Amino acid sequence: MEALGERIEPQSPATLQIGEWQIAPDLNQISRGDAVVHLEPKAMAVLLHLTSRPGEVASRDELLAAVWPGVIVGDNALTQVVIKLRKALGDTAREPTYIQAISKKGYRLIATVDRLNGGEFDRPPIQPAAPTAPRRGAARWAGATLAVAVLAAGATWYLQRERENDAPQRAPASRAESSRLASLPTVIVKPLEAVGDDSQQALIARAITADLVTDLSKVSGLWVASGLEPPDPLPHGAENTRARYVLSGTVQRDGERLRLQVHLADVVAGRQLWSQRFDRDAKDLFTVQDDLVRSVLAVLPVKVSEAETRRLAQRYTRNPEAYEHFLRGQAALLVRRRAPNELAREMYWKAIQSDPAFSRAYAGLAMTYALDYQQGWDGASALTRALEFAETAVQMSPDMPEAHWVVGFVHTQQRQHDEALRNLDNALRLNPSYADAYALKGGIYTYIGRPAEGVPLLRTALRLNPDAGSLYFLLLGRAYYFLGDSEQARVNLDHALLRNSENLEARIYLAAVHRLAGERDAAEWQVNEIRTLEPAFKVRNWLASYPLTDPGQKERLVKSLQEIGL
């Protein structure tokens, strides 16, 4: 099995015993009695890495470098793999018996490890832990498009420390509008499967899937949702979208050839509507994507307006060099650390130098400055620069919903919520299936003291993107806390922490939820976790740059946290 960019040579199908589980690395499976569980290669790779040093802490950087060598990925990639491992092992984050999270450090295996049948395996030295830029040959495929990278990363950032202004009186979408959207034909775009086990193939598939979702979302007569599997069980409000049409397929990069096999099925009628194979030169990626979208829209029962046709025809760049720099910037942006953020800014500038009309690169550039402010790496001047570049992107491409989202994100940090909502409305007008826009709007309604109006928006975001990680669950948990529903708040916040155990905001609200429910011991446990993550944490310092503008909600939160020792 080749899983870490290195070769592991097991001596028998099951070479290890970890606790009650027998591990068969060459089969990518674990077994206990008659129960057999198959693991994805990355999950097995992480498990083997931890197994090689039982009881010792493996840092997140070390694991990222070992399991994703030569590729910049965000921390969430590792978090998701650990979640899957824990689920397979029957383990929990709160009371672990196999994998223990060590706050601000990494993970360690705490179960006993035995070699079976004298089996041994050797591992070469771990690669350096510092993140590295993608190899030039793979750089074109190293990141997803703006619809995934900027939106996912941007949503992550705004959840934590934006700024606020006076509460606007803007109303959410009307019932008539919600009913109209619900009546639209729904298309689930399932992740295209990579043919081959290497990481580059998976990145290619991920990038093309993301572009496909973005392009189809430009058509107002469609409701487009991600096809990633939702968690089980789902908390209230995260129900899966009921769809009639499902788009799926495979992607293969073979030398200089790019091969796609795509299918469109009508799940209600139980038949395949359309299938097509694309076999083109890899450099013709943009043309392949254009042809794919046109072919799908020709089959679906939807009328595409002339304006939408023009938007679909407008790729934000057709300059391969600019696109390569842009993708490298996107990959670095996801890491959410200072040095990669500076690398992302450098890559966006290079993309703009190659194509001065590349509006998506300007939007990415804006996000690097917004992150500087949000993470405390720079002051208010960074927000001024962020708004300047975000507005430049809107001026260059007024029909690009991502640009309006970025402007809304910056205004949220500036405490100008009314302006933020206006820009998010523009983004949703251009893309009614824009999950992150619904999520940011829902978050703002909680900030301004109207959480009941934010919950339906957050449910919509989860239906459109059930694999949003911890972000949407944090927002829902926060809304339910202020609504006084401790049960729903706890369920959603637990789901948020299951996906990212180092989410400080989720732990703050979960501590307040336990206080609301009279569970003092559980609340104090969360306080200890908060102090581990932020030893100098003070509620009022945190609130000084936090977007909670409603005085009553702020007072209530402060009182709850002070009562449990914060």
N, C-alpha and C positions, 0 to 999 in steps of 0.2 A: 504494500500500500504506500502510495506517495501522498502525504497529507500536509507536511509542513515545509514543502520545498526541500525535503530531505527524504532519505529512504529508511524505513523501519522494517527490520527483518524478523517477524515473529517465527517461532520454531514450531508452533502447532496452532490449530484454529483458535483455541483459548489458551493464551499464554499468561494471563494475569487473573488474580482474584482480588477484587476491591470490595471489601465488606462482604455482602451477600451476593454480589454480582461477579460472574465470570466475563472476562473481556476478550473478544476475538478481533484484534485490530485489522487483520487481513480481510475480514468479512464486514467490517464496520457495524458490528453488532455486540450487544451485551445480553446476557441471559441469567435467569434465576429460576431454577427448577424447570418447569415447562414454559415459562414466560420468556419470549425472545423479543428484544427491542432493537430495531435498526437505527443507527445514528448517521447523520450526514457527515461527510468527511471532516469538515471543520470542527464539529463537535467531538469526534474521535480524536482529532489532533490536539485539541485543548485538554481532553481527558488524559491522553498519553503524556503531555507535557507536565501536567500536575502530578501524574503518577510517578514520573521519574524522580520527583523530589517530594515524597510524602511528608506532610507536616511543615514544609517550608513555604514561605510566601513567594508566589510568582507575581511580579508587578504587572499591571495592565500593559505598560509599554513593552515589557518583555514578551508577553503573550501575543500582542498585536504584531510585533516584529517576527515572531517565530511562526505564527499561523498565517499571516498575510505578508509574506516577505516581498519587499520592493514595491508595495502598494500602500498609499495613504488611505486609511479608512477611519471612520469615527469610532469613539468609544462604544457607541450603541451596537456596533457589529459584534463586539465581544460580549456585551451584556446579553444580546439576544441568544448567542450560542450557549452561554452559561444557563440562561433560563430553560432552554431546550434540554440541556444536560440534566438539570435538576428535575425537570418533569420526567425524563426517562428513568432517572434513578429513584424517583419517588421522594425527592429531597425538598426541603423548604428553605427559604432565605432566613426566616426568623429563628427556626430551630434546626439548623443543618446537622446532618450526620455524615455527609460526604464532602460537599464543597462549601467552605466558609469564606464569606467576603470580609476582607480586612479593610476598613474604611481608609480611603486616601492612599491605599497601598496596592491591593490586588486581591488574589485568591490563593487559598491553599487547600490541599486535600487532607481531610482529617480522619478518613477511614483507614483501616489496616490494608496493607498491600502485600500479596503473596505471589510468588512466581509459581506457575503450574508446570509440572512435568520437567522441571529444571530449565524451563524456557527463559531465555535472556534476550534483551535487545539493547543495542548500542545507539546512542544519539550523538551526532556531531555537535560541536559547540553552538550555542545559541547565537543568532545574528545580533548585531548591535540593536539596542532598544529604540534609538532615536528614529522617528519617522523619516522615511526617505521619499523622494519624488518618484513617480512612476517611471519605468523604463521608457525611453523615447519610442520604441516600437509599440509599446502598449499604451502610450499616453493618450492617444486618440480615443481609447475606450476606458480610460482610467476613472472617469467620473460620470455621473448621470447628468441629465440636462437641468436647466434652471428650475424646471417644474418639480424636480426632486431635491436637488442640492440646496438652492437658495431657499425654497419654500420650507423644506424640512428643517434646515438649519435655522432659518429665520424664525420659524414657529418655536423652536427650542429656546431661542434667545429671548423672544418677547415674553415667554412664560415666566421668566425668572426675575428680571429687574428693570421693567420699563418705567417711564414717567407718566404723569397724568395731568389733567387740567380739570376745569369745572365740568360737571356732569352734563352732557348734552341730552336733549329730549327727543332724540331720533328714535323712531319706532322700528322694530324688526320687521321682517317681511310679513305682508298681510297673509291671512288665511287663504285668500283667493290665490295669491301668488304661490304659496306653499302647495296648494292643491294642484295648481297648473304644473308645477315642477314635478310633483309626484305622478302626474298622468303621462309624463313623457316616456317614450321607450327607453328602457335602461339597458346599458351595455356594461357587462363586467369584463374588464381587460385582465386576464390572468397573466401572471409573469411568464414571459417567453422562456422556455427551458433551454439551457445551454447544452449543446452536444459536446461532451468531453468533460473531464474532471478538473482541468486547470482553471485557475482563478481568472485568467484573461477572458476565457469563454463566458464565464458567469457575468463579468463586468459588461461585456458586449451586449448580452441578453438584457441585462438590467437597464442599460442606457437606451436601447431601442424600445423597450417596454415603456419607459418613462416618456419618451418623445411621442409614442403612439397615444398614450393617455392625454398628453397635452394637446396634441393636434385634434383629436376627436372632441375634446372639451371646448374647442372653439365654435362648435356647431350648437346653436341655442336650442335646437329641437331634440337634443339628446341629453340623457342623464348618464354620465360616465362615472364608474366607480372602479376602485382598485379591486383586484381579485385575490389579494393575499388573504390567507386564512385568519379569521378573527380568533381571539383567545377563547378558551373553553374552561369554565362557563363565562359568558359575557355578563357584565353588570347591566342594570337597566339603562336603556338608552343607546346601547351599542349593537342593536339588532342588525343582522346582515340585510343588505338591500335585496329585495326580491327582483330578480332580473329575468328578462325573457331571452336576451341575447348574450352569448359568451364567446369571447374572442381568445384563442389560445394558439400555441405554436412552438416551434423550435428555432434556434439560431445556431449557426456554426461558422466559425472563422477558420478557413483552411488555406493557409498560406496567404495569397493575395486574393482569394475568393471569399465572398460573403454569401452564405446560403440561408434562406428563410423558408420555412414551411408554415403557413398560417391558415387557421380554420375559423369559420364563424358558424356557430350552431344556434338553432332556435330550440331552447330547452323546453318550452311549452309544447311545441309540436313534436318534439323528440326527433329532430332531423338536422342534418348538416346543410346549411344554406350555401356555403361557398368555401372553397379551398384553393390555395394558389401557392406555387413554389417560385421563389426568386433566387436566381443564381447569377450574381453579378460580381464585377470587380469591386474589391473592398473600398476603393477610392470613390465609388459611386454611391456611398452611403446616403447622401441627401436625396438623390434621385430615387433610390429604393424606398425610402421613407415616404416621399411624395406619392409614388405609385401605390404603395400599400394603403395609405389613407384614402386615396381616391377610389380604390377598388372596394374597400369596406363600405364607404358611404354610398357607393352605387347599389349595394345590395340591401342596405338598411332602409326601412320605411320612413325616411326623413327628407325634408326638403331643405337644401342648402341655399341660402340667400347669396346674392351676388357679392355683398360685402364679406360674407363668411368665406366665399370662394377666394376672394382676394387675400384675406388673412391667411388662409391655408397655403396660398402660393408664396407667401412671404416668409422664407427662412431668414432668420436674423443675421446669418452670414453664410456665404458659400465659399469663404476663404478657408481652405484646410488648415493653414498655419494658424490663423486666428482661432479656429475651432479647437485645435490642439492645445493652445495656450489656455483657452477658456476652460476646457475640461480639467486641465491640471489645476487651475484656480479653484474649480468646484470641489475637487477632491481634497485640496488643502483646507478649504473653507469649512468642511464638515468636522475637522479635528477639534476646533474650538479651543485652540491654544495660541499663545501670542506669536511664536515663531512661524507656525504654519499659516496663521492669519496674514502675516507680513508676506509670506511666499505667495498666498492667494492674490494679494494686492498687486504684487509684481507681475504675476501671470495675467491678470486682467489688463494691466497697462500694456503688456506686450500684445495681447489680443487686440486692444484698441489701436495700437501702432500698426498692426497688420491690416486692420479693417476699421478705420475711424468711424464708420456708421454702425458698428456692432453694439446695439442698444443693450442687449443682455449682459454684455461685459460691463457696461456702466452700472447696471442694476447690481451686479455682483460687487463692483467696486464700492457702491454705497453700503452694502452689507458689511464689508470689512471695517468701515469707519463706524458703523452702528455697533458692531461687536466691540470695537475699541472702547466705546463709551460704556456699553452694557457690562463688560467684564472689568471695568475700572482701570483699563490700561491708558486711558486718555480722558480729558475733561469734556466740557460742553462743546468745545470747538470741533470735536470729532463729529458731533451730531449735525453741526452746521455743514460740514463737508459731506456727510452722508445724505442730507436733504438735497444739497446741490447736485450730487451725482444721480440721485434717484429721480429728481425732477428732469434732469437731462435725458434720462432713459424714457420718461413719459413723453417728453417733447419729440424725441426721435421716433418713438413707436407708441403712439397714443392708443393703439388697439392691443397692446401687450398687457394682459392682466397682471403678470408678475411685477411689472414696473409699478403699477398702482398699489399692489400689495406692499412693496418695499416702502413707498411713500407713506402708506398708512402705518407701517411698523415704526418708521422714524417719528411720525407725529405722536404715536402712542408713547414713545420714550420721552418726547418733549412735553407730555401731559396735555396734549391738544387732541382730546378724544373725539371731538366733533369732526375735526378735519380727518382724523384717522378713519372714522366710520364712513365719511363721504368717499374717501378713496377706496375703501373696501367695497362699498356699493358699486363703484365703477368697475372694480375687478370682477365682481359677481355678475354684473351686466354683461361683461365680455365673456365670462366663463361661469355659467350657473352651476357647474360641477366642481368648483374650486374649494376643496375641503379645508385648506388652511385659512382661507378667507372667512368661512363660516366659524372656524375655531377662534380666530383672533377677534371677530365680532362678539362671539359668545363670551370670551374672556373680558372684553371691555365692558359688557353689560354687568358683569359681576363687579368689576372695579368701581363702577359708578353707582352701585347699590341696587341693581335690578337683576339679580341672579336668576329669577324665575323666567325672565325673557331670554336669558342666555342659554338655558338648558336645551330648548328645542334646536337652537343653532349648533350646539355641541353634539347633540344626537345626530344631526344631519352630517356633520363632519366625520363622525365615527362610521356612519353607514357608507359614506363615500370612500373612506380610507381606514378600514378596521385595523390595519397594521401600522398605525401612527406611533407606535411605541408608547412611552410614558406620558406624552404631552397631553393628549386629549383627556386621558383618565385623570390627570392632575387637575385640569380645568373643571371637569365634571365634579370631582371630589370637592374642590374649593367652592363651587356654586352650591352644592348640597349642604356643605357646612353652614354657609350663611343662610340657607333656607331652614336650618334647624333639623335636617334629616340626617342624623348621625349614622344610621345604618347604610344608606346609599353613599354617604361621604366616605365611610370606612372601606366599603367594597371597592370604590373607584380609586382611592388613594393606595390601597393595597396592590391593586393592579399596576398603578404607576410605579410603585417601589419594586414590584416584581421585575419590571423591565429596566429600572435604573435605581439601584439601591443607594446611590449617592446623590439622589435628587433632594437637595436641602429643603426646597419649598414644600415638597410633598410631606417630608417628615415634620415640618413646622405645623402644617395643617392637620396632619394625623395626630400630633400631640394635642392640638386644640380639640379635635373630634373626641379623643378619649376623655378629655376633661369635660366636654359637653355631656358625654354618656356616663360620667361618674366613675370612670375606670382609671383611677389615679396611678396604680402600678404601671399600667401600659403607657400612660402619658409620661411618667418619669423615665421609662425605658427609652421612649423616643427622644426625650430631652438629652439623655446620655449620648444617643446617636448623633444628635445635632451638635453637641459639644465636641464630639470626636471629629466631625466634619469641619466645624468652624470653632476652634477653642475660644476665640474672642467674641463669639456671637452675642449681639445685643439687639433686642427687638426694635428699639427706636432707631438705631443705626440702619438696620435692615429696611425699615419702613421709610426712611428718608429718601430712598430712591426707588421705592416700590409703588406700583400704580394703583393703589387702593385709595380712591378719593372720597368715598362715602364716609363721613365722620362717625356715624353710628356703627358701621361695620368695623372700622378701624379701632374704635374704642373697645368693642366687644372682643376682637382678636387680641388686643394688647392685654386686656384684663385676664383672659383665659390663659395666656402664656405666662403672665407674671404669677398667676396663682400656682403654676406648676414649676416655678423656679427659674424661668427665663427672664 
